[in-house]
């Protein structure tokens, strides 16, 4: 029997915010069932489509280098 998750449980397991999980459910990107005002998450099968956002770090201006970009979430 398949496990059914709450939005909060699914968000924790997927490493996402609950609001993002609700958006994915509304868009049909994660399988779920709307039960009144709440969602029942039926599958945690989700693969992020975009790379994580990068954050810009201001560095000292050294010989015209200016700004550098590093990987990581905002």
Long-range contacts (C-beta under 8 A, 24 or more apart in sequence): 2-42, 2-43, 4-40, 4-41, 4-42, 5-40, 5-41, 5-44, 6-38, 6-39, 6-40, 6-41, 7-38, 7-39, 7-41, 9-41, 10-41, 10-44, 13-44, 14-44, 14-46
